[in-house]
């Protein structure tokens, strides 16, 4: 059995319910939601058990990936941008 294969998470859905899902089910649900909402660009970033962080974008583009990361940072921590 793979490490963390039985990992359970509790993602918060848009309606604030807390259904218990496997990590795979939660990731598939997020992707399905993005596609259903008409996503034109996707970015996924993950950390493996060793701590290595990897990011990719669809369509594949280093500049796009950097831009999405900056947009995400502005969304998650807008006060950091205001200090500049």
SVG drawing of the C-alpha trace seen along z (x, -y; Angstrom):
<svg xmlns="http://www.w3.org/2000/svg" viewBox="-25 -51 37 53">
<polyline fill="none" stroke="black" stroke-width="0.4" points="0.0,0.0 1.3,-3.5 2.0,-6.0 -1.0,-8.2 -3.2,-6.0 -5.9,-6.0 -5.6,-9.7 -8.9,-11.4 -9.6,-15.1 -12.5,-17.4 -12.7,-20.0 -15.1,-22.9 -17.6,-23.1 -19.3,-26.2 -22.3,-25.5 -20.1,-25.2 -20.8,-21.5 -17.9,-19.3 -18.2,-16.0 -15.5,-13.5 -13.7,-12.6 -10.6,-10.8 -7.8,-13.0 -8.4,-11.7 -12.2,-12.4 -11.6,-15.9 -9.0,-16.6 -11.3,-15.3 -14.2,-17.4 -12.1,-20.5 -11.1,-19.8 -14.7,-19.0 -15.8,-22.3 -13.2,-24.3 -14.1,-22.8 -17.8,-23.2 -17.3,-26.9 -15.5,-27.3 -11.9,-27.5 -9.7,-28.7 -6.4,-28.3 -5.6,-25.8 -2.7,-25.6 -1.9,-22.8 0.8,-22.9 1.6,-19.9 4.1,-18.9 5.3,-15.4 6.2,-13.5 9.8,-14.6 8.7,-18.3 9.5,-19.0 7.0,-21.5 6.0,-21.2 3.7,-23.4 2.3,-23.1 -0.2,-25.0 -2.6,-24.2 -1.9,-25.5 1.8,-24.9 3.7,-28.1 6.3,-29.2 5.2,-32.8 1.6,-31.8 2.5,-29.8 4.4,-32.7 1.5,-35.0 -1.0,-32.7 1.1,-32.4 1.3,-36.2 -2.5,-36.5 -3.1,-33.8 -0.8,-35.7 -2.7,-38.9 -6.0,-37.1 -4.8,-35.4 -2.8,-38.2 -3.8,-41.5 -2.4,-43.5 1.1,-42.4 0.7,-44.1 -0.6,-47.3 2.6,-47.7 4.6,-48.1"/>
</svg>
